């Protein structure tokens, strides 16, 4: 890929984000108790959780595929922005869900959070900050030309 975007964005969006997605999908498919324990101490996993997490795992693989392949295929600024906006929708849904889970447990105060809470929020929070920075043009020179296909 030509160095049209800063290295930090290219590495994060085409390598780190897809790896996080595959890792998340693996946990959704094969370790639902670990996924649920990220915000719910001692969760009781039932078939409903398994069903929803398997579907979410498929969604995670979809996000990872788009980031790993589509963003390497094109440098089109509009495509890159649309992908990050779509991923932000998922990030914000995650934060809404976490807020609901922590509120139901009377654990909105960060001093009550466990390492699992902090870790999960940090991972998604980092991705969210990267997406917002990219969409805000941080580190971009503003002269992105459209290209439909990688040369």
C-alpha positions in Angstrom: 0.0 0.0 0.0 1.4 3.4 -0.9 2.1 5.5 2.2 -0.9 7.7 1.6 -2.1 7.5 5.2 0.2 7.9 8.2 1.9 4.6 9.3 0.0 4.6 12.7 -3.4 4.6 11.0 -2.3 2.0 8.4 -0.9 -0.3 11.0 -3.8 0.1 13.4 -6.7 -0.2 10.9 -5.2 -2.9 8.6 -3.3 -5.0 11.2 -4.1 -4.3 14.9 -7.9 -3.9 14.5 -8.3 -7.1 12.4 -6.3 -9.1 14.9 -8.5 -7.7 17.7 -11.5 -8.7 15.7 -10.3 -12.3 15.2 -9.3 -12.6 18.8 -12.7 -11.3 19.9 -14.5 -13.7 17.5 -12.5 -16.6 18.8 -13.5 -15.8 22.4 -17.2 -15.3 21.3 -17.2 -18.7 19.7 -15.1 -20.8 22.1 -15.0 -19.0 25.5 -18.3 -17.2 26.1 -17.7 -17.2 29.9 -14.6 -15.2 29.5 -16.4 -12.7 27.2 -19.2 -12.2 29.7 -16.8 -12.0 32.6 -15.3 -8.9 31.1 -18.1 -6.9 32.7 -20.1 -9.4 34.7 -18.4 -11.1 37.7 -19.1 -14.8 37.8 -21.5 -14.9 34.8 -23.8 -17.9 34.3 -23.6 -18.7 30.6 -26.8 -20.0 29.0 -27.8 -21.0 25.4 -29.1 -17.4 24.8 -25.7 -16.0 25.5 -24.0 -18.6 23.3 -26.4 -17.8 20.4 -25.9 -14.1 20.6 -22.1 -14.3 21.1 -21.8 -16.6 18.1 -23.6 -14.1 15.9 -21.4 -11.3 17.4 -18.4 -13.4 16.6 -19.5 -13.5 12.9 -19.9 -9.8 13.0 -16.4 -9.4 14.5 -15.0 -11.5 11.6 -16.8 -9.3 9.2 -15.3 -6.2 10.7 -11.9 -7.8 10.7 -12.2 -8.9 7.1 -13.2 -5.4 5.9 -10.4 -3.8 7.8 -7.8 -6.3 6.7 -8.7 -6.5 3.1 -10.8 -3.6 1.9 -8.6 -1.0 3.5 -5.5 -2.6 2.0 -7.2 -2.7 -1.4 -8.1 1.0 -1.6 -6.7 4.3 -0.4 -10.0 6.0 -1.3 -10.6 8.4 1.6 -14.4 8.0 1.4 -14.1 4.2 1.8 -11.7 4.6 4.7 -14.1 7.1 6.4 -17.2 4.9 5.8 -15.4 1.9 7.4 -14.4 3.9 10.4 -17.9 5.4 10.9 -19.4 1.9 10.6 -17.0 0.6 13.2 -17.7 3.6 15.5 -21.4 2.6 15.5 -20.3 -0.8 17.0 -17.9 0.9 19.4 -20.6 3.2 20.7 -23.1 0.3 21.0 -20.4 -1.5 23.1 -20.1 1.5 25.4 -23.9 1.7 25.8 -24.0 -2.0 26.6 -21.2 -1.7 29.1 -22.9 1.3 30.8 -26.1 -0.8 31.1 -24.3 -3.8 32.6 -22.3 -1.8 35.1 -25.3 0.3 36.1 -27.3 -2.8 36.7 -24.5 -4.0 39.1 -24.2 -0.6 40.8 -20.6 -0.4 39.4 -20.6 2.8 37.4 -17.9 4.3 39.7 -14.5 3.5 38.1 -13.1 2.6 41.5 -15.4 -0.4 41.5 -14.1 -1.7 38.1 -12.0 -4.9 37.9 -9.0 -5.5 35.7 -11.4 -7.2 33.2 -13.5 -4.1 33.0 -10.5 -1.8 32.5 -9.0 -4.1 29.9 -12.1 -4.4 27.7 -12.8 -0.7 27.9 -9.2 0.2 27.1 -9.1 -2.0 24.0 -12.4 -0.6 22.6 -11.6 2.9 23.8 -8.2 2.9 22.0 -9.9 1.8 18.8 -12.6 4.5 19.3 -10.0 7.2 19.8 -8.1 6.1 16.7 -11.2 6.2 14.6 -12.3 9.6 15.9 -8.7 11.0 15.3 -8.7 9.7 11.8 -12.2 11.0 11.0 -11.2 14.4 12.5 -8.2 14.5 10.2 -5.6 14.3 13.0 -2.2 13.7 11.3 -3.7 13.9 7.8 -2.6 16.6 5.4 -6.0 17.0 3.8 -4.8 16.3 0.3 -6.0 12.8 -0.1 -6.7 11.9 -3.7 -9.2 9.3 -4.6 -7.8 6.0 -5.9 -10.1 3.2 -6.7 -7.6 0.4 -6.6 -4.2 -0.3 -5.2 -1.5 0.0 -7.9 
